[in-house]
Amino acid sequence: MPVYEVDPLKDGRWGEFLQAHPKSSVFHTPAWLEALTRTYGYEVHALTTTKPGESLKNGLVFCRVKSWLTGSRTVSLPFSDHCQPLVDGPADLAEILEVLREDVSLGNTKYCELRIVAGLNSDFGEPMGLTESSVFCFHTLDLRSGVDEIYRGFHKSCVQRKVQRAEREGLTLQEGRSEAELAMFYSLLLLTRRRHQLPPQPLQWFRNLIQTFGRDLLIRVALKDGRPVASILTLAHKKSVVYKYGCSDSQMHNIGGMPLLFWRGIREAKEQGAEEFDFGRSEKDNQGLISFKDHWGATRSQLTYYRYPATSSEAVAAPPQMESALKVFSALPDFCLTTAGRLLYKHIG
């Protein structure tokens, strides 16, 4: 069957399709796609077997990333934890993937990548030549129970007592999406990324997210005596709230700022009718982060990234020069660190 390319930023059918599809996520939305385009200049497209003029029945959204440093490739989607193909079955997906596979065969891109929750069924994964390239842990918290029951599901010492400690410490919370909240969030992000020897995402990326998501984005900041000590950024789509970014002052970790922020975010998501709190992905070897999310009573599943053609992890990793540059920049002043992020992130997606 024929496959058609649509522009999800201009085709009004895309937004209607997302509202109706049960597996659509915040990463499929025009708001997320617009922020990617504005910040990094990526080309955003979607493929579907639906004829022009008809209501969309399926779709796979992706970006064409063109980089002189890391090569050209097709990714569904850059900087997105997951991006489920919105198809009804293997036949539709096989038709769509054949187009992406041909693009690789023609030499237009090095590879295509899909980021899928729970993995592909081998019936249509293997025939297309798709192979696993990376595997992550993925956590979601079911919010359909009562607030008290949700709270009782938290680990007593690792979550409940830390929330209580934060309340005893007199931490205050500030919420919003103004330049004031963004400035506090970004100052903590600089501290956190420096600890991890990485540059921060460009400040303009967060400004663009705020502009495109509006009220569906919220920054929460925990303060001790007026000093920001922890912050999280969440995004909302339909019945799901997604924790996307978090940062903190490591010198103040023991007073419970992050647990308090998560509890507030979970409670408010529940009050506003959300049915799921998405904790996002975790590297398989980051046991500390995985345990942290386990302690919230979240369900752990597998998030798998697939590529065509099959390549080793070494072949698709960032060039050694980039890794060295990131470590060098992380030791330099804030201006150099933010400049590194602004210059290099568009090549990483």
C-alpha positions in Angstrom: 0.0 0.0 0.0 1.2 3.6 -0.6 2.8 5.6 2.1 2.4 9.4 2.4 4.5 12.0 4.1 2.7 14.7 6.1 3.8 17.8 8.0 2.6 17.4 11.6 3.2 21.1 12.3 0.9 22.2 9.5 -1.5 19.4 8.9 -4.4 19.8 11.2 -5.2 16.1 11.1 -2.1 15.3 13.2 -3.4 17.0 16.4 -6.9 15.4 16.0 -5.2 12.0 15.5 -3.1 12.4 18.7 -6.2 13.2 20.7 -7.9 10.1 19.6 -5.0 7.6 19.7 -4.5 5.9 23.1 -0.7 5.6 22.7 0.1 9.2 21.8 2.5 10.9 24.1 3.8 14.4 24.8 6.6 13.6 22.5 4.3 13.3 19.5 2.7 16.7 20.0 3.1 19.7 17.8 4.3 21.6 20.9 7.3 19.3 21.3 8.0 19.1 17.6 7.9 22.9 17.2 10.4 23.3 20.1 12.7 20.8 18.4 12.5 22.7 15.1 12.9 26.2 16.6 15.9 25.2 18.8 17.9 22.8 16.6 16.6 23.4 13.1 15.5 19.7 12.6 13.2 18.8 9.8 10.0 17.2 11.3 7.9 14.8 9.2 5.4 12.0 9.7 4.7 8.9 7.5 1.2 7.4 7.2 -0.7 5.0 5.0 -3.8 7.2 5.2 -4.7 8.9 1.9 -4.6 12.7 1.7 -7.9 14.3 2.8 -8.9 11.4 5.0 -8.7 11.3 8.8 -5.3 9.9 9.9 -5.4 6.3 11.0 -1.8 5.8 11.7 1.5 7.6 11.7 5.2 7.5 12.6 6.8 10.9 13.3 10.5 11.5 12.9 13.2 14.2 12.5 15.8 14.3 9.8 19.0 15.3 11.7 21.7 16.7 9.4 25.1 17.1 11.0 28.6 17.5 9.6 29.9 16.2 13.0 27.8 13.1 13.6 26.3 12.4 10.2 22.8 12.6 8.8 20.2 10.2 10.3 16.4 9.7 10.9 15.4 9.6 14.5 12.0 9.1 16.1 12.5 11.4 18.0 15.6 13.3 19.1 15.8 14.2 22.9 12.6 12.2 23.4 12.6 9.4 25.9 10.2 7.4 23.8 8.1 7.8 20.7 5.8 4.9 20.0 4.8 4.2 16.4 1.1 5.0 16.3 0.0 2.1 14.1 -2.7 -0.6 14.4 -0.5 -3.6 13.5 2.6 -5.0 11.9 1.4 -4.5 8.3 1.1 -0.7 8.6 4.5 -0.4 10.4 6.2 -2.6 7.9 5.0 -0.4 5.0 6.2 2.8 6.8 9.5 1.4 7.8 10.2 0.3 4.2 10.3 4.0 3.3 12.8 4.8 6.0 14.9 1.7 5.1 15.0 2.8 1.4 16.2 6.3 2.5 19.1 4.6 4.2 19.8 2.4 1.2 20.0 5.4 -1.1 22.6 7.0 1.2 20.4 9.9 2.3 20.9 9.0 6.0 23.3 6.7 7.9 20.6 5.0 9.9 17.1 5.3 11.2 16.2 4.9 14.9 12.9 4.1 16.7 12.4 4.6 20.5 9.8 2.1 21.6 8.2 1.2 24.9 8.2 -2.6 25.6 10.0 -3.4 22.4 9.0 -4.5 18.9 7.3 -7.7 18.1 9.9 -9.9 16.3 7.4 -10.6 13.6 7.9 -7.2 12.1 11.1 -6.1 13.8 13.5 -8.7 12.3 12.3 -8.8 8.7 12.9 -5.0 8.4 16.5 -5.5 9.7 15.8 -3.6 12.9 18.1 -4.5 15.8 18.3 -3.3 19.4 20.8 -0.6 19.8 20.1 0.5 23.4 17.9 -0.7 26.3 16.7 1.5 29.2 14.5 1.2 32.2 11.2 3.1 32.0 9.0 3.9 35.0 5.4 5.0 35.2 3.2 5.6 38.3 -0.5 4.7 38.1 -2.6 7.6 39.5 -6.0 6.0 39.3 -6.0 5.1 43.0 -6.8 7.5 45.8 -4.2 10.1 46.9 -3.7 8.4 50.3 -3.3 5.0 48.7 -0.7 6.4 46.2 1.2 7.9 49.1 1.2 4.6 51.1 2.8 3.0 48.1 6.0 5.2 48.5 9.0 3.7 50.3 8.7 4.7 53.9 12.3 5.7 54.6 13.5 6.7 51.1 10.4 8.8 50.1 7.9 9.4 52.9 10.5 10.3 55.6 12.3 12.5 53.2 9.1 14.4 52.3 8.5 14.8 56.0 12.1 16.0 56.5 11.6 18.6 53.7 8.5 19.9 55.5 10.3 20.1 58.8 13.1 22.0 57.2 10.6 24.6 56.1 11.2 24.3 52.4 9.0 26.5 50.3 7.8 25.7 46.7 7.5 28.1 43.8 5.7 27.1 40.6 5.4 28.7 37.2 6.9 29.2 33.8 8.1 32.8 34.0 11.7 34.0 33.5 12.1 33.9 37.3 11.3 30.2 37.6 13.4 29.4 34.5 16.4 31.3 35.9 16.3 29.3 39.2 15.8 26.1 37.3 18.7 26.8 34.9 21.1 27.8 37.6 20.5 24.4 39.3 20.8 22.6 35.9 24.2 24.1 35.4 25.3 22.7 38.8 23.9 19.3 37.9 25.3 19.0 34.4 28.7 20.1 35.7 28.7 17.3 38.3 28.0 14.9 35.4 30.7 16.5 33.3 28.2 17.5 30.6 27.1 20.9 29.2 23.5 21.9 29.8 20.8 22.0 27.2 20.6 25.4 25.5 18.6 28.0 27.5 16.7 28.7 24.3 15.4 25.1 24.3 13.6 25.7 27.6 12.3 29.1 26.5 10.9 27.4 23.3 9.3 24.6 25.4 7.6 27.2 27.6 6.3 29.1 24.5 5.0 26.1 22.7 3.5 24.2 25.7 2.1 27.1 27.6 0.1 25.9 30.6 1.0 22.3 29.9 4.6 23.0 31.1 5.4 23.7 34.7 8.6 24.4 36.6 8.7 23.7 40.3 11.4 25.0 42.5 12.1 24.0 46.2 13.8 26.8 48.2 15.5 26.8 51.6 15.5 30.3 53.1 15.0 31.8 49.7 17.8 29.8 48.1 16.9 27.3 45.2 17.9 23.8 46.2 16.1 21.6 43.7 13.8 21.9 40.6 11.9 19.7 38.2 10.2 20.5 34.9 7.1 18.5 33.8 5.0 18.4 30.7 1.3 17.3 30.4 -0.5 15.6 27.6 -4.1 14.3 27.9 -4.1 12.0 31.0 -0.3 11.8 31.5 2.2 14.1 33.2 5.8 13.6 32.2 8.8 14.4 34.4 11.4 15.5 31.8 14.1 17.4 33.6 15.4 17.6 37.2 18.3 19.3 38.9 19.6 20.1 42.4 22.3 21.5 44.6 24.2 18.5 45.8 25.1 20.2 49.1 21.4 20.3 50.0 20.4 16.8 49.0 19.8 15.7 52.6 16.9 18.0 53.3 14.5 16.3 50.8 14.0 18.9 48.1 13.6 16.5 45.2 11.2 14.1 47.0 9.0 17.1 48.1 8.9 18.3 44.5 8.0 14.9 43.1 5.3 14.4 45.7 3.8 17.8 44.9 3.9 17.0 41.2 2.3 13.6 41.6 -0.4 15.0 43.9 -1.3 17.9 41.7 -1.3 15.7 38.6 -3.8 13.4 40.4 -6.0 16.4 41.4 -6.0 17.7 37.8 -7.3 14.3 36.5 -4.1 12.7 35.2 -4.0 8.9 35.3 -0.3 8.4 34.9 3.0 10.0 36.1 5.8 9.3 33.6 9.2 9.2 35.4 11.0 8.8 32.1 13.9 6.6 31.1 17.0 5.5 33.1 20.3 4.1 31.9 20.4 0.4 32.7 23.7 0.8 34.7 22.4 3.7 36.8 21.1 1.7 39.7 20.8 4.7 41.9 18.3 6.4 39.6 16.4 3.2 39.0 16.1 2.5 42.7 14.9 6.1 43.3 12.1 5.6 40.8 11.3 2.1 42.2 10.8 3.7 45.6 7.9 5.7 44.3 5.9 2.6 43.6 6.3 3.1 39.9 6.0 0.2 37.5 9.3 -0.6 35.7 9.3 -1.7 32.1 11.7 -1.8 29.2 12.4 1.0 26.7 14.2 -0.2 23.6 15.8 1.8 20.8 16.0 0.1 17.4 18.2 0.9 14.5 18.5 0.1 10.8 20.9 -1.0 9.6 22.4 -3.1 12.4 25.4 -1.3 13.9 27.5 -1.8 17.0 27.1 0.6 20.0 30.6 1.9 19.3 29.7 2.7 15.7 26.8 4.9 16.7 28.3 6.6 19.8 29.4 10.2 19.8 32.8 10.8 18.2 35.7 10.6 20.7 36.5 14.3 19.9 33.0 15.3 21.0 33.3 13.3 24.3 36.6 14.9 25.0 35.3 18.3 24.2 32.3 17.8 26.6 34.6 16.9 29.5 36.9 19.8 28.8 34.0 22.3 28.6 32.6 20.9 31.9 35.6 22.2 33.8 35.4 25.7 32.3 33.3 28.8 33.5 29.5 28.8 33.1 29.7 30.9 29.9 31.9 28.3 28.2 29.7 25.4 29.5 26.5 27.0 28.1 28.2 27.8 24.8 29.2 24.1 24.5 25.6 23.1 25.0 24.3 25.6 22.4 26.9 24.5 19.8 27.0 20.7 20.3 23.5 19.6 21.3 22.0 19.8 17.8 24.6 17.3 16.7 23.7 14.8 19.4 19.9 14.4 18.9 
